[in-house]
């Protein structure tokens, strides 16, 4: 019975708890320390047959 009573309380407070806990559990130090977004990461793969494949990540 206690679990049934806690379910509504957790669901209603989940939004507030998540919003307040995200900065503390995951500090945005990486986002704050970066003056601007990182450029797209380009991965270049050269295959044995000489074919080159490029892949952009975060572009």
Secondary structure, 3 states (H helix, E strand, C coil): CHHHHHHHHHHHHHHHHHHHHHHHHCCCHHHHHCCCCCCCEEEEEECCCCCEEEEEECC
